[in-house]
Amino acid sequence: MCLMKIKKMKRQCCLAIPIFLFYLMLAAKDAHSQSNVRPKSVISGLVIDETLKPVPGTVISLLNHADSVLVKAAITDSLGKYLFEDIAFGNYIISSKMMGYSTMFSKSFQLTESRSQIAVEQFQLKMDSRSLKEISIVGQKNLIERKIDRLVMNVESSVLAEGNTVLELLEKAPSVSVDRDGNISMRGKPNVLIMLDGKATNVSSADVANILRNMQSNQVESIELITNPSARYDAAGTAGIINIKRKKNKAEGWNGVVQAGAGYGETSKYNGGTSLNYRNNRINFFGNYDYVNNGSKGTLDLNRIVNFMDTITRFNQSGGLDQRKKDNLYRVGLDYFVNKNHTIGVLMTGYSNRETITSKTNTLRENNFDQREDMNFLGNNKEKSWNTSFNLNYKGILDKKGKELSADVDYSHYYHNHDEIIDSKYTRINLLPRAPSSVMNFATSKIDVRSFKLDYSQPINKSSKLEAGLKSSFVSSDNNLLLARLQQSVWVPDVDYTNLFLYDENINAAYVNVNKAFKKTEIQVGLRGEQTVSKGNSVTNNQVVKRNYFDLFPSLAIAQSLGENHRLGFTYSRRIDRPNYGSLNPFLNFVDEYTFNKGNPYLKPQYSSSFELSDTYKGKITGAIYFLRTRDIMALVTEQDDATQKTVAIQRNIDSHQMVGMSLFIPFQLTKWWSMQNNIQAGYVMIKSELNGGHLNNTQKVASYFMNSSFIIDKSLQAESSLQYNTPAAFGIFKMRSQTVFNVGMKKTFNEKLQLSVNVNDVFNSRRDRVSTTYQNMNINFTQKSESQIARLTLTYRWGKSTVPESRQRSTGITEESNRLKN
């Protein structure tokens, strides 16, 4: 069997690798045949003050001459110089903005093929004599920016971004929420596809959270929230895509960043990291390493009622955990520029995590016959995981008309080990005595992902563009669970809780996407097809589940300008979420003798259709209405056996989940030194299903409000605050209560290289998850509180040249698979 698998994989690899090499040969041939490629356009200049000294940190804006629309922005380096490259031909003007100086504009100039390199007349800035209250805030993007198909959170310009982790940044993003375990949802829906620079992280959903906890905010430029992605993206992610774009480097030579930080809430937290970049006209070498040592505490209070015949039993559980995580995250890569149009690159990313968790739980079980049992559980858990991913990438411009081809070959190996011992002690009243017990949980997961991807784009004419691509991915998963009980000082395996589960999956996809621009209208239409072939084998239970299905995923986006003030947008997409690999494993995972987790081998994928209509007023205020319908939604439910009083948490398919809502984004300039962004979401959630022999009807009005305020105190000191409020919500059989979080931060810039920031997250320590359900025989209420009130101090030092040409932001072939590697 294994030999047949290997032979099959070899045949698939043998087909994919020659195709990849064939395109490389074509690209190399084109590289030598292109002698009439459009010359590289360059716009450069210098900014000085009244004493003729250079002015670093000045914001330079390249504007269209006709309508003054921003084309690109840059910041002057330590010598007062700036540079724009690869700008389309046309008529432009340049403006300079610097706090304390008057805004200046250049004369208009024309960039043409014969005049492709332009040195703009130098700006000599003059001091602005107005007081601070009269100084305009310039040179800084709004934290939240609305675009036609996405919402962009400009982290680079945010004070709150300093000293935080990327996961904490997501907590501050509009319409995004992160629970205690690091699970991310958008507009109240889970199953969000998380991407870094257009690619996934090739790890489990739990380890995606680990990576985002380890990644520091000074590495991030922006966070894109995409609710209706185009056909170019994998169809996974019914809630949409969150793309985290890292900062790019901007001129030849060496540069780097060193950062160290410390924080404290209920436990200590330390982090440090460094990044390095070198570039010349032939190669770009880059790498970064981050280390995080974080402690965290949390509490859980749970109440459960079981009715069986004439007995009413109550479970009152309270507990806490104390955990310490030591994480290492690295990324290293090399790009080789064959010439200005063709690049070959290699990339290796990885991480290793070690975690220790001590948990103490007290459960009081009592009934209406005065029978009581006081149970104390002490858990000692050690976890370690590591992941290594490799990417080989080619990207090329094939002719002067703009034909582009990119190819990726990816391999990722993931390993996770879970080792836990639970000691139990019992005190009983009106019940027979019970001896202490010990249980050991031991689980390992090994997952390999291979992917081959080709993307091609071609301008049809000046206003139209065609995109097409192919992708194949192969996943092999090996999961082993062992539970043993201590009997007379010997660990004896319990066959009821021991299982071996193997899972193999192949997804083949193809897409086509067409973009057409008219005078006031832009249309993008796409279609993606995906075939899924999978086999889940529970070796212990001798249970095999096979699947083979094909789906089409259309997408549509339309933008229409109505006069000067209004720009309408309409987007539609159909998407899919396949089950996480761990959710298919039918083993029983022991939590305590009355609580278990279980996988569902018959869990089906869920499908969603999403519509959104938006209007942007004067490029600032944006309103939208949307409708989202999901079929066979995968939801975690609890199922209770009244006779044994045991509860099992398992994922089931729920027939229908619908949400209709509206969003409103409103920026305010309250004073010259105080700006504010506001995002409001409101809607109605309808969940209906025939589930476990009952009729589920869980409906809820939902709303959220996000506010961010930025304050310019002086040229080197900025402050920021944010407020996020979520009303009660519903998902599956559960209802969640409201939540409010308030954060503050301050940043001091000493020069262009040294920066100090102070942040306090969840100032009022109000963040907690309060959840309940009363479906069928279930009556559960619980509250989880994680350590969220944390103060941090971060020092950042940048060295080397401040303008190194940007390194490539490429996407790899492993996207959906990464977010499905659930433990």
N, C-alpha and C positions, 0 to 999 in steps of 0.2 A: 504493500500500500504506500509506504513512504517512498519506495523507489519510483513508483508511478508518478507520485506528486512531484518528485525532483525532476523527472524527465519532462513532465508537463511544463514546469516552471522554466526549465532550460529552453524548451521550444519557444515559450513566450518571450524570454529574454533575447533569444537569437533573432526573433523577428523585430523586436524593438530597437536593439542596438545598431543593426545595419541602417535602419531608417534614420536614427540619430546621426550616425557617421556620414550618411549620404548628404544630409542637410549641411553638415559642417563642411564637406567638400565643396558643395555649391557655394556656400558662404565664402570660403577661402578663394574660390575662383572669382566670385564677384568682387572680392576685396582688391584683387590685382587688376580687374578690368574697369573699375570705376575711375575714370580720369576727369569726368565732367561733373562731379558731385558739387552741389552748392557750397560755396566757401563758408567757413564758419564765421558767424556774425559776432562781433565784440563791441561792447559799449563800455568805456572806462572814464574815470574822472577822479578829481581830488577835491577835498573839502578842507579849508583852512579858516582860522579865526582872524580877528582884526590885528593880531600881532604876528600873522603869517605862520602860526604854528598849526600843525595838522589837528583835526578834530575827530578822534575816534568815536565810534558808537552812534554816528549820525545816521538817521533812517533816510535812505534814498529810495524814491518811488519812481518807477518808469510808467508813464501815463500815455494813453492814446491821445493824440493831438485833437482829434475831432470831438471826443466826448469826455475827456479826462478820466476815463475808466482805468483803474489800476491794472497793469499788465504783470509786473513783477516788482518785488521789493528786495533791497539789500541793505547791509549795514557796513559803514566804513571800518577799515581795520585800524591797527595801531598807528599807521602812517597816514591815516585820513583818506585812503584810497578805496574805491569801489569798482565792481566789475559785473557786467551782465553778459552772458554768453548764450548762443543759439536762440536769438530773438528773431521772430518772423519779420520780413521786410514790411516797412510802413512808415508813417509819420508819427513822431513821438516828442514828448517833452519830459523833463526830469525835475522833480521837486526834492528839496532837502528839508528835513525837520529835525530839530534838536531842542530839547528842553532848555529854556533860557535864551534862545536865539530866535530871530524872526524867520519865518518860513520863506524860502526862496525858490524861484522857478527859472529854468534854463530857457533859452530860445528854442523854438521848434527845429527839428532836424529830420532828415529822411534817411532811412536805412534801406539800401538797395544792394543788388548783387555786385555792382561795380563799386559801391561805397559801403562795404560790409564791416569796416573797422573804424569806429568813430571815437575820438577823444573829446569829451564834452568840456567846454570852458569851465575852469575851476570855480567853485563856490567860495566866496569869502563871507562868512557868517558875521552878522552884526548882533550885538547883545540886545535883547528885548527889554525895554525899560519898564514894562508893566510889572505890577506886583504879582506874587504867586497866584492870587485868586483870579487874575486876569489871564494867566498863561494857559493856552490850550493844551490839552493832552494829545500828544502826537507820538508817532513812531511805535504804537502798540496796538496789536490786533485785539478785537473783542474776544473775550474768553469763548463765547459761543457764536458761531457763524453758520448761517443757514445757506445751503446750496440747493441746486435743483433736485438732487436725488439723495441728499444726505445732510446730517447735522454734524458740524465740525467743532470740536472742543480744542481751541488753540492753547495747548498746555504750555508751550514755550513762553508765552507772555503772562502766565499766571503765577502770582506769588504763592498761592496754596500748593502749586505743583512742587515747589522746592521742599526737599526733605521728606516727601511722601513716597510711598511705593506706588507703582502703577495700579495695583488693585485698589488702593485707597483713592486714587484719582477716579477710577470707574465709579466708585461709590458717590462721587460728587457730580457725575455726568447726568444730564437731563434724561429722564425716562429709564435710567439704569439702576438696578438694585443688586446688591451682593449680600448673600446670607452668611451665616456664621461659618459655614463650611467652604466658603469661597465660590459657591454656585452663582452664576451670573444670569440675570434676566433683563429683558428690555420690554418696556410697556407692559410689565407684569407677566411676561411669558418667558419661560426658560428656553433651552435649545438655541442659544445664540452661538453663531460661529465666530470664534475669536481668531484674529489674524495679526501677524506682525509683519509690517511692510508688505502686505499682500500675500503673506504665506502663513501657514499654521505652525504651531510649535512642536508638533510630533510627539505629544505626551498625553497622559490621561487628563480627564477633566479636573481631577484633584490636583494634578501636577501643573496644569495650566495656571491654577490659582497660586501654586508655589512659585512658578516662574514670575508671575506678575507681582507677587509679594517681594521677590528678590530684586526685581528691576526697579531702579531708582528713576524718579521723575525727570532728572536732568538729562536723561538719555532720550526723552520723548519730545517730539515736535507737536504732534496733534493726535487726537483720537476721533475717528470717523464713525458715526452711527448711521448705518445703511439699512433702512427698513425693507426696501424692495430692490435687491441687487439685480444686475443684468445677467444675461445667459452666459457671459464669460466666466462667472463664478460658479463653483460647485453648487448644486441645487440644495445642499444641506443648510439647515438653519432656518426653521419656520418663523422664528422671531426676528431674523435678519442677521446682519454681520456687524461686528465691531472690529475695525481695522486700526491698529496702533502703529503710527508712523514714527520711526525714530529719526533723530536729528541727522542732518547730512553735513559733511565736511566740505570746505569751499576753497582751497588753492594749493599749489604744489608745495611739497616739503613735509615736515613732521609736525604733528600736533597731538595733544592728548588732554585728558581730564583726570584728575585725582579727586576723590570725594570720600569723606568720612562723616559719620553721623552717629548720634546716640539719642535714645528716647526712653521714656519711662511712663508707665501707666500704673498697673499693679505689679508689673515685672519689668526687668531691664531689657533693652533692645540695642543692638549694635549693628552697624553695617559699614562696609567700605568697598570701594571698587575703583577700577581704573580702566580707561579706554585709550587706545593707541591707533593712530592713522598715519600712513605714509603714502604719498602719491607722487609719481612723475609722469612723463608722457607715455610710458609703457606699462607700468604696473600700479595697482592700488592694493596695498596691504592694510588690513584692519583687524582689530581684535578688541575684546573687552572681557573683563573678569569681575564678578561681584561676589561678595561673601556677606551672608546675613546670619546673625545669631539672635534669634528672637524668642523671648518668653511670652507666654499668653495664659490667661486664666479665664474660666468660664463657669457658669452655673446653669442648672436645669431644674425646673420644678414642674412635675407632671401629676395630674390627677386623672384616674380612669375608673369607671364604674362598670361592673359586670352584673347583669341580671340573669339568673338561671333558676328556673322553677320558683321556689319560695325563698331563694337566697340572694341577697344583694351584697356584693363584695366591692370594697373600695380599695384602690391602690393609690397611696400618696407617696410620691417619690421625690426626693430632693438630692441633689448631688453637685459635685464640682470637679473640674479637671485642672491640672497644672501641666503645661506642656512646654517643651524647649525644642526649637528647630534650628538645625545648623545646615545651611544650604550653600552650595557652590554652583555658580552659573557662568558658563563661558561661551564665547563665540569668536571664531577666527576664520578669516577668508582671504582670498587672493583673486584679483581680477587682472587678466592680461589683455591689453588693448592691441589686437592685431593691427588695426588702424583706427581712425576716428569713427568708423561705422561698424566694426565687428569686435566683440568682446567675448572672451571665454573665462569662466570663473569657477572656483571651487569654494565650498563653504562647509564648515563643520560647526555644529552647535551641540551643546549638551549641558547636563546638570547632574549633580548628585546631592541627595538629601538624606539626612538622618534626623529622626524625631523620636523623642521619648515622651510618653504621656502617662501621668499618674491620675487615676480617677477614683473618687470615693463617692459611693451612692448608698443612700439609706431608703429602703422601701418598706412602708408600713401597710400590710395587707390585713384588713379586718372586715367582718361581715355582721349581719344583723342578729347573729347568735352568739355574740361576744367572743368569737374566736379571733385571735390576733396572732400575727407573725411579723416580727421585726427582723428584716433582712439587711445585712450590711455587706456590700460588695466593694472589694479593693482590686482595682485593675492596674496592672503594669504592662504597658504596651511599648514595644520598640519597632519602629518602621524604618526601612531604608529603601531607596529607589534611585535608579539612575537611568539616563537616556543619552544616547549618542546618535546624531543624525548627520548624514553626508548628502551634499548636493553638488552635482555637476551641471553647469549652466552655460548655454550659449545664447547670445542675443546679437542680431545683426540687422542693419539697414541694407536692403538688397539692391536698391537703385535710387536714383535722385528723385524719383516720384514719391518716395516714402514707404515702399514696401518693407515690412518688418517681419522677422522670424525669430522666435525664441524656442528653446528646447531645454527640458529639465529631466535629469535622471536622479531619483531620490532613494535613499535607504535609511531606515530608522529602526533601532532596536531599543526596546523598553523592558525594564526589569523592576519588579516591586516585591518586597518581602514584608510580611506582617507577622509579628510574633507577640502574643499577648497571653498573660496568665491572670485569671480572675479567681480570687479567693473569696469564699462566701461564709458568713457566720449567721446563725439563726437564734432568735429568742422567741419562744412560743408560749401562748396562753390558751388553755383549753384545747390544746392540740398535742399529739404525741411529740416527744423530743426529737430533735434532728441534729445530726452530727455536721460539723463544718465540712466543706468540700472545696476542691480546687479543679479548675478547668483550664486547659491550654488550647488556644486557637493558633494555628500555624497555616499561613496562606502564602502562596507565591504566584506571580503572574509574569509570563514572558510573552512579549508581542513583537512581531516583526512586520514592518510595512515597507513595501516596494512600490514605486510609482514611476511612470513614464508619461511625459506630457509634451505636446507641441502646440504652439500658438502662432497664428499668422494674421497679419493685418495689411490691408492694401487700400489706398485712396482710390475711389472710383472716379471722382472728379474733384474739383475744388471744394464742393460742399457735401460730398458723400464719402463714407468710409465703410469698408467691409472687414469683419473680424471672423475668424473661424479657428477651430482647434479640436484636438483629440487628446484623450487621457485614458490610461489604464492603471488601476491600482490593485495590489494583492496584499491581503492581510492574513497572518497566521497567529493564532492566540492559543496559549497553553496555560491553563489555570488549575492549580492543585490546592485543595483545602483538606486540612487534617484537624480534627478535634479529639483531644485525649483527656481522660479523667484520671486523677491521682487516686490509686487504690493500693494501700499498703506500701507506700513510698515508690510505687511503680506507675509510670504513665501508660494507661491502657487505651488504645484507640476506640472511639465510639463510631461504629459503622453507620449510624443514622446521620451523622454530621460530617462524613468524609466523602470527598468527591473529586473526580478528575474530569475536566471539561475542555474539549478541543473545539476551536472555531476557525473556519477558513472562509474567506470572502474575496470575490473578484468583482470590481465595478469597472465597466467600460462606458465611456462618455464621448459625445461629440456635440459641438455647438456651432451656431452661426449667428452673427450679430451685425445689424446694418444701422448706420447712423446717417441721417439726411438733414441738412440745415437749409431752411428757406430764409426769406428776408426777416420775418419776425417769428418764425416757428422752427423748432428743432424736434425731430422724431427719432427715437431709437427703438428698434424692434428686434427681438431675439428669440431663438428656440434652442433648447438643449434636450438631448436625449440621453438617458442613463439606463444601462442594463445591470442588474444586480444578481449575482449567483452566490449563494451562501450555503454552508453546511455546519450545523451545530451538533456536536457529538458528546453527550453525557456518558462517558465510558462506564462509570460506576453503575448508572441506572440502565445501561444498554438502551439509551434513547437517542434517536437521530432525527433531526428536523432539517429538511432541505427546502430551499426556496430558489425560484428563478423568475424574475419579473422585469418588465421594461416600462419606463414612464417617460412622458414628454413634459417639459417645463417651459412654457412660453413666458416672455417678459415684454413689457411695453413702457416707454417713457415719452411724454410729450411736454414740451415747454412752449408757451405762447406769450409774447409781449403784447400788452394792451396799453398803447401810449407810452409815456415816460415813467409812469408811477407804478404800474402793475405788471407782474409777470406770473402767469398761471402755470401750474405744473400738474401733470397727471401721471401716476405710476401704477403698474400692475405687475405682479409676479406670482407664479405657482412654485411651491417649494416642498421639500421632503426632509424629514428627520428619521434616520434609521436608528434602531435601538443601540444603546451603548453595549459594548461587548460583554461587560460584566452583568448587565441586566438580563441577558439571555441564559445565564448559568443557573440551572434549577436547584442549586444546593441551598441548604438551610444554614444560615450564618448565625451562630449563637452570640447573643448579646447578654442576656441573663436567662434564667430558666423560664421566665414568662414573656420574653421578648426576642424576636428573631427577624432577620432579613432573609429574603428569598428571591431568586431570579425567576424569570418567566420565559421559557424557550419558545412559547407561541406568541410572544409579543410582536405586533405588526408595526411597520413604519407608519408615521403620521404624515398627512398631507395638508397643506394650507394654501389658501388663495387670499391675496392681500391687495386692497385698492386704496389709493390715497390721492386726494385732490387738494392742491395748495395754492396760495396766493401770496406773493411777496410784494410789499408796498414800499416803494422808494429804496429798494435794496436792503431794508432793515427789518421792518415788521413782517412777520410771516405767520399766516394762519393755515391750518390744514384740518380736513376731516378725513377719517379713514374707517375702513371696514376690514376685519380679519375673520376668516372662517377656517377652522382646523377640524379635519375629520380623523377619527381614530386617534385622538390625542393620547400620548403616553403620560400617565399621571401616577404618582405614588399614592397608593391607598393602604389603609390598615385593615386587616381582617381578623376577626376575633372568634375563638372557639369558647363559647360560654361554659361548656362542661369542664374543660381543662384550664380555663381562664388565661390561655396563651394568646398573644397577639403577634401577627406576622405582617411585616411591611413588604409590599410587593408592587411592581408596576403593572397596571392594567390599561387596556385601551378603552377610552371613553368616547362615546359616539360623536358628540358634537361640542365644540367650544367656539363661541362667537363673541366678537368684541366690536362695538361701534364707538367711535370717540372723536375728539377734536383736540388739537394742540394749538397753542399760541405762543409765539416768541416775540418779546417786546424789549428792545434795548432803550435805556434812558441815559441822557447826559444831564445829571441833576445839577452839577456845577462844573466849572472848568477843571476841577481836580477830583471829581467824584462821578464815576460811571457805574451803571448797573445793568445787568442782563436778567431778564425774567422769562421763565419757561413754564407754561401751564398745560397740563394734560387732564382731560376729563372724559369719561366714557362709561359704558355699560357692558358688563360681562354676563354672558348667558351660557351655562354649562348644563347640558341635558344628556342623559344616557340611561339605558337599561343595564344595570351593573349588579352582579352577584344576586340576581333574582329580585332586585328592587328598582325603583325609579328615582334616579338622581336628578334634582332640579336645584342647582346652586347658582343663584343670580346675585349680582352685586353692582351698585354704583361705585365707580372708582375715580380717583383724581389724585394728582400730584402737583406740587409746586416747587420749582427750583429757582433760587435767586443767588446771584453772585455780585458783590460790590468790590470795586477797585478804587484805591485811594492813592493819589500822588502826593506824598508829603514834601519831598524835595527831589532834586535830580538823582540822588543816590538811595533814597529810601521810599519803599512802597509797602502798602498794606492791603489786605484782602480778606473778605469774609464770604461765607456761603451758607445758605439755609436750604434744607431739603425736607419736604413734608409729603408723606404718602397717607391717603385715607385708607380705611379698611378695604381689603381685597379678597377675591375668591379664586381658588384653583383646585380642580378635582373635587374631592369630598371635603376639603378644608377651607376655613375662613381665617384670614389674618387681620389683626387689628392695626390701627394707625401707628405711624412712626415719624418722629421728628429728629433731625440731626443738624447741629450748628458747628461750623469750623471757622477758625481765624488763623491768619498767618502774617508774617512780616519779613521783608527781604532787604538787606543792606548790601549795596555794591560799593566796594572800596576802589576798584579799578576794573579794567576789562578782563582781568584774570582772576581776581579774588572776590568771593561772594559768601555771605553768611545769611542763613535763614532760620527763623523760629516759627514753628507751627503747633497748634493745638487742635486735635481732632475730637469731635463730639464733646464740646466744651461743657455741656450740662449732663453728660453721661446718660443720655436719654435713649440711646439705641438699644432696643431689645425686640426679639421676635415672639409674638404672642399668637398662638394658633389653637384652633379648636375644631371639632367635628362631632356631629350627632347623627351621622348617617346609619340607618338600620340599627344594629345592636351596638354600634360604637358610640361611646360618650367619653371623649377625651379633651382635656385642656392642658396645654403646656406652655411654659415661658422659658426661652433661652436667652441668656445674657452673656455676651462675649466681651472681652476687654477692648473697649473702644475709645475711652477717654485717655488719649496719649499725647504727651508733649515731646517734641523733637527739636534737636539742634543739629544743623547740617552745615559743614564747611566745604566749599567747592573751589578748586584751583585749576585753572586752564593754562596750559603751557604750549609753547611752539607757535607756529604761524596760525593766525586766527582765520585765514581764508584759504582753505585747501579745497580743490575741486571736489564736487560732491561724489561720494561713493554711490554705487548703484543700489537702488531699492528694488530688488527682484522678488518675484514670487516663485516658490518651489511647487512641485507637483503634489505634495501631501497637504491636503487642506481638511476636508471633512473627516478623514480617518483620524486625525490628531485629536479632535474633540470627543471621539468616541472611545478612546482608550481608558475607559473607566475601570477603577480598581474593583 
